[in-house]
Amino acid sequence: MKIFPAIILFFLLSISSFAQRVSRTDYQKIQASEDTMKVYSWKIITGINSVDRFKADSIFTKALVRTLKTNNSFYYVFDSLQTISQLYAPDSSFRIFTWQMLVNDRVVRQHGAIQMRTDDGSMKLIPLIDKSGVTVNIEDSIGNNYGWMGAVYYKIVLTESGTHKYYTLIGFNAGGISFDRKIVEVLTFVDGEPVFGGHYFSIPNDKLIPKSPARYVMEFKKDAVPRLTYDKDMQMILMEHLISESNQPNKKYTMVGDGDYSGFKWQGGKWVFIDKVFAGMSTPEGQPPVPVPLGENHGGVREEEQGTPPVEKTKPASKKKN
């Protein structure tokens, strides 16, 4: 097969498709805004004090909203914003931006927004307000965008049951000074409005988590980084099993991964818990039983893939700096 000519042709078609949707003037305006946002997106993370970080976050957020007002901005991929997660839904119906900001040594806040795809290219933007810091039990919370539990998402999985679509989000949440979280939750839309969480998990009673939580929450020792991802080939969510370093499993800051894996399989409109995914399989010493997700880091911004931008008639071109 002549692979390279096919890639070149696809690239040229993508440029043509994108150019038909965004005028040259608007495209250049978005590029210029992205250059500004890039500077402040890094300052949100690297600011020397909370005042600098709050200021950078404010400037970045206003610039992002202003830029997304540009007609057909949905099709522009902000690929230079390395500290900002942006994921397109697999069906290209929306994309979600998420990022985190260090308030102080004890408090981290997640920020975000959902940009819906619209037929006329106008902006429909839904802000996400992090309420995890004032929620007693985030495993049981179901809320709209103003009751978001907060996470920097690195994966979206689309599943269906009947005529309903379910968008499963996997992300990272800096929980506190001694522990972190990774979260799996289902996003649905009711009358066009988002609902985060729901009883879409089926878990046996003997586990140290609720039988039917609104979301799956993995809490672990800070910097331990156990793996939690979606395996496309197995069509399963895989999560590394946790054990307590001090035999105190109720103290989340003692929990670390042990190299074994549990999982969730989508069945009958729910994620059904599977205790031993790799039971009976031998794993070479020192190697994990699944590939290490690329860049599944503490912030959860980069993973092996982040969802895909719109395809066919709606796929954006790779940007080329003038």
Residue pairs with C-beta under 8 A, 6 or more apart in sequence:
11 317
11 318
14 315
14 316
14 317
14 318
15 317
17 313
17 314
17 315
17 317
18 27
18 75
18 315
18 316
18 317
19 27
19 317
21 72
21 75
21 121
22 30
22 70
22 71
22 72
22 73
22 75
22 76
23 71
26 70
26 71
26 72
27 76
28 322
29 67
29 70
30 67
30 70
30 73
30 76
31 319
31 321
31 322
33 63
33 66
33 67
34 67
34 78
34 80
34 81
35 80
36 63
37 60
37 63
37 64
37 67
37 78
37 81
38 80
38 81
40 56
40 57
40 59
40 60
40 63
41 56
41 60
41 81
41 82
41 83
41 84
41 99
42 82
42 83
43 52
43 53
43 55
43 56
43 60
44 53
44 56
44 57
44 60
44 83
44 99
44 101
45 53
45 83
45 101
45 102
47 53
47 55
47 56
50 102
50 103
50 104
53 101
53 102
53 103
54 101
57 101
57 111
61 111
64 97
64 113
65 113
65 125
67 73
68 74
68 115
68 123
68 125
69 123
70 123
71 121
71 122
72 121
73 115
73 121
73 123
74 95
74 115
74 117
74 118
74 121
74 310
75 309
75 310
75 314
75 315
75 316
76 316
76 319
77 86
77 309
77 316
77 318
77 319
78 84
78 86
79 318
79 319
82 301
82 302
83 99
83 299
83 301
84 97
84 98
84 99
84 301
85 96
85 97
85 98
85 99
85 152
85 153
85 154
85 171
85 300
85 301
85 302
85 306
86 95
86 96
86 97
86 306
87 95
87 96
87 153
87 154
87 155
87 156
87 306
87 307
88 94
88 95
88 156
88 306
88 307
88 308
88 309
88 310
89 95
89 96
89 156
89 158
89 167
89 307
90 156
90 157
90 158
90 307
90 308
91 158
91 165
92 117
92 308
92 309
92 310
92 311
92 314
93 116
93 117
94 114
94 115
94 116
94 117
95 114
95 115
95 307
95 309
96 112
96 113
96 114
96 115
96 153
96 156
96 169
97 112
97 113
97 114
97 115
98 110
98 111
98 112
98 128
98 151
98 152
98 153
98 171
99 110
99 111
99 112
99 152
99 301
100 108
100 109
100 110
100 111
100 152
100 174
100 299
101 108
101 109
101 110
101 111
102 108
103 109
105 177
106 176
106 177
107 133
108 174
109 130
109 133
109 150
110 128
110 130
110 132
110 148
110 150
110 151
110 152
110 173
111 128
111 130
112 127
112 128
112 130
112 148
112 150
113 125
113 126
113 127
113 128
114 125
114 126
114 128
114 145
114 194
115 123
115 124
115 125
115 126
116 124
116 125
116 126
116 192
117 310
117 314
118 124
126 145
126 193
126 194
127 145
128 145
128 148
128 150
129 145
129 146
129 147
129 148
130 148
130 149
130 150
131 141
131 143
131 146
131 147
131 148
131 149
131 150
132 138
132 148
132 149
132 150
132 173
133 150
135 141
135 149
138 149
138 183
138 215
138 217
139 209
139 210
139 213
139 214
139 215
139 216
139 217
140 210
140 213
140 214
141 147
141 149
141 197
141 214
141 215
142 195
142 196
142 197
142 198
142 214
143 149
143 195
143 196
143 197
144 193
144 194
144 195
144 196
145 193
145 194
145 196
147 196
148 196
149 173
149 183
149 185
149 196
149 197
149 215
150 173
151 169
151 171
151 172
151 173
151 181
151 183
151 185
151 300
152 171
152 172
152 173
152 299
152 300
152 301
153 169
153 170
153 171
153 300
154 170
154 171
154 172
154 296
154 300
154 301
154 302
154 303
154 306
155 169
155 170
155 171
155 229
155 230
155 303
155 305
155 306
155 307
156 167
156 168
156 169
156 170
156 307
157 167
157 168
157 170
157 230
157 237
158 165
158 166
158 167
158 168
159 165
159 166
159 168
159 266
160 166
161 268
161 269
162 269
164 188
164 269
165 188
165 189
166 186
166 187
166 188
166 200
166 269
167 186
167 187
167 188
168 184
168 185
168 186
168 187
168 230
168 237
168 271
169 183
169 184
169 185
169 186
169 187
170 182
170 183
170 184
170 228
170 229
170 230
170 237
171 182
171 183
171 300
172 180
172 181
172 182
172 183
172 298
172 299
172 300
173 180
173 181
173 182
173 183
174 180
174 181
174 298
175 181
175 219
175 252
177 222
178 221
178 222
178 253
179 219
179 220
179 221
179 222
179 252
179 253
179 255
180 219
180 220
180 221
180 222
180 223
180 224
180 298
181 217
181 218
181 219
181 220
182 217
182 218
182 220
182 226
182 228
182 239
182 300
183 215
183 216
183 217
183 218
184 215
184 216
184 228
184 237
184 239
184 264
184 271
185 196
185 197
185 214
185 215
185 216
186 197
186 198
186 200
186 215
186 271
187 194
187 195
187 196
188 194
188 195
188 198
189 195
196 215
197 214
197 215
198 214
199 212
199 213
199 214
200 269
200 270
200 271
201 212
201 213
201 215
201 216
201 264
201 270
201 271
201 273
202 211
202 212
202 270
202 271
202 272
202 273
203 209
203 210
203 211
203 212
203 213
203 273
204 211
204 273
204 275
205 211
207 273
208 249
209 216
209 217
216 239
216 264
216 271
218 226
218 228
218 239
218 242
219 252
219 255
220 226
220 242
220 252
220 255
220 256
220 257
221 245
221 252
221 253
221 254
221 255
221 256
222 253
223 298
224 255
224 256
224 257
225 257
225 296
225 297
225 298
226 239
226 240
226 242
226 255
226 256
226 257
227 238
227 239
227 240
227 257
227 261
227 288
227 290
227 292
227 293
227 296
228 237
228 238
228 239
228 240
228 296
229 237
229 238
229 290
229 293
229 296
229 303
229 304
230 236
230 237
230 238
231 237
231 238
231 290
234 263
234 277
235 265
235 266
236 263
236 264
236 265
236 274
236 277
237 263
237 264
237 271
238 261
238 262
238 263
238 277
238 290
239 261
239 262
239 263
239 264
240 257
240 258
240 259
240 260
240 261
241 257
241 258
241 259
241 260
241 261
241 262
242 249
242 255
242 256
242 257
242 258
243 249
243 255
243 256
243 257
243 258
244 251
244 254
244 255
244 256
245 254
245 255
245 256
246 254
248 254
249 255
259 283
259 288
259 289
260 276
260 278
261 276
261 277
261 278
261 289
261 290
262 273
262 274
262 275
262 276
262 277
263 273
263 274
263 277
264 271
264 272
264 273
264 274
265 271
265 272
265 274
266 272
277 289
278 289
281 289
283 289
291 304
293 303
293 304
294 302
294 303
294 304
295 301
295 302
295 303
295 304
296 302
296 303
296 304
309 315
309 316
310 316
